[in-house]
Amino acid sequence: MAPETDDQEKIDSTFRNGSLTAVGILVGFSLSFINRWVSGPNDWSRIDILPMTVMVIGIAVQVKVFADLLARDSLLVVKYDRARRLFMIGVIIVAVGIAIALVNDVLGISSQKMLG
């Protein structure tokens, strides 16, 4: 028989609120970065689709975590720890997308410029 929700270990709500703030800031940064990159004056090429897709997937994971942390049951340690791990995965995915775009720019195979 599964333990009742009241018996499960919980985190303090102020700790979760701080995490929500940090997640919100990083999601905002990710969205701002992709907006700046997409709004560039250069034309798109096929090679630009790969980093864009990777970044969009990472941002989607981050937004899902943000929604999970807004849920009432996110105060449960199990749910909070899962959200924290998933958020770090989302951040890493976005970083990989940025790295791909940067390599494409350095190698001169991308029409979307990251370095100016």
C-alpha positions as CSV (number, residue, x, y, z in Angstrom):
1,M,0.0,0.0,0.0
2,A,1.4,3.4,-1.0
3,P,2.0,6.0,1.7
4,E,-0.4,8.9,2.0
5,T,0.7,12.2,0.6
6,D,0.7,13.7,4.1
7,D,3.3,11.1,5.2
8,Q,5.8,11.8,2.5
9,E,8.8,14.0,3.0
10,K,8.2,17.6,1.9
11,I,10.5,20.6,1.2
12,D,9.9,24.0,2.6
13,S,7.7,26.2,0.3
14,T,10.2,29.1,0.5
15,F,13.0,26.7,-0.9
16,R,10.7,25.8,-3.8
17,N,9.9,29.4,-4.4
18,G,13.6,30.2,-4.8
19,S,13.9,27.3,-7.2
20,L,10.9,28.7,-9.2
21,T,12.7,32.0,-9.4
22,A,15.9,30.5,-10.7
23,V,14.1,28.3,-13.2
24,G,12.1,31.3,-14.4
25,I,15.2,33.4,-14.9
26,L,16.9,30.7,-16.9
27,V,13.8,30.0,-19.0
28,G,13.6,33.7,-19.7
29,F,17.3,33.8,-20.7
30,S,16.8,30.8,-23.0
31,L,13.8,32.4,-24.7
32,S,15.6,35.7,-25.0
33,F,18.6,34.1,-26.5
34,I,16.6,32.1,-29.1
35,N,14.6,35.2,-29.9
36,R,17.7,37.3,-30.5
37,W,19.3,34.5,-32.6
38,V,16.1,34.0,-34.7
39,S,15.5,37.7,-35.2
40,G,18.9,38.2,-36.9
41,P,18.9,39.8,-40.3
42,N,20.6,36.8,-42.1
43,D,18.7,34.2,-44.1
44,W,18.3,30.7,-42.7
45,S,20.0,27.7,-44.1
46,R,19.3,24.0,-43.5
47,I,22.3,23.7,-41.1
48,D,20.6,26.2,-38.8
49,I,17.7,23.8,-38.2
50,L,19.7,21.4,-36.1
51,P,20.8,23.8,-33.3
52,M,17.4,25.5,-33.4
53,T,15.6,22.2,-32.9
54,V,17.9,21.2,-30.1
55,M,17.4,24.5,-28.3
56,V,13.6,24.4,-28.7
57,I,13.6,20.9,-27.2
58,G,15.7,22.1,-24.2
59,I,13.4,25.1,-23.7
60,A,10.3,22.9,-23.8
61,V,11.8,20.7,-21.1
62,Q,12.6,23.8,-19.0
63,V,9.0,25.1,-19.4
64,K,7.6,21.7,-18.4
65,V,9.7,21.8,-15.2
66,F,8.5,25.4,-14.5
67,A,4.9,24.1,-14.8
68,D,5.7,21.1,-12.6
69,L,7.2,23.4,-9.9
70,L,4.0,25.4,-9.9
71,A,1.9,22.4,-9.0
72,R,1.0,21.9,-5.4
73,D,2.5,18.5,-5.2
74,S,5.9,19.9,-6.1
75,L,6.5,20.3,-2.4
76,L,7.0,16.6,-2.2
77,V,10.8,15.8,-2.2
78,V,10.3,13.1,-4.8
79,K,8.6,15.4,-7.2
80,Y,10.9,18.3,-6.5
81,D,14.0,16.2,-7.1
82,R,12.6,14.9,-10.3
83,A,11.9,18.4,-11.5
84,R,15.4,19.5,-10.5
85,R,17.0,16.7,-12.5
86,L,14.8,17.3,-15.5
87,F,15.6,21.0,-15.4
88,M,19.3,20.4,-15.5
89,I,18.8,18.1,-18.5
90,G,16.9,21.0,-20.2
91,V,19.7,23.4,-19.4
92,I,22.3,21.0,-20.9
93,I,20.2,20.5,-24.0
94,V,20.0,24.2,-24.6
95,A,23.7,24.6,-24.0
96,V,24.4,21.8,-26.6
97,G,22.2,23.6,-29.1
98,I,24.1,26.9,-28.5
99,A,27.4,25.0,-28.8
100,I,26.3,23.5,-32.1
101,A,25.2,26.9,-33.4
102,L,28.5,28.4,-32.3
103,V,30.6,25.7,-34.0
104,N,28.5,26.2,-37.2
105,D,29.3,29.9,-37.0
106,V,33.0,29.4,-36.3
107,L,33.3,26.9,-39.2
108,G,31.4,29.3,-41.5
109,I,28.7,26.9,-42.4
110,S,25.9,28.8,-40.8
111,S,24.2,31.9,-42.2
112,Q,22.9,32.8,-38.7
113,K,25.8,34.6,-37.0
114,M,26.4,34.3,-33.3
115,L,29.7,36.1,-33.0
116,G,28.6,39.3,-34.7
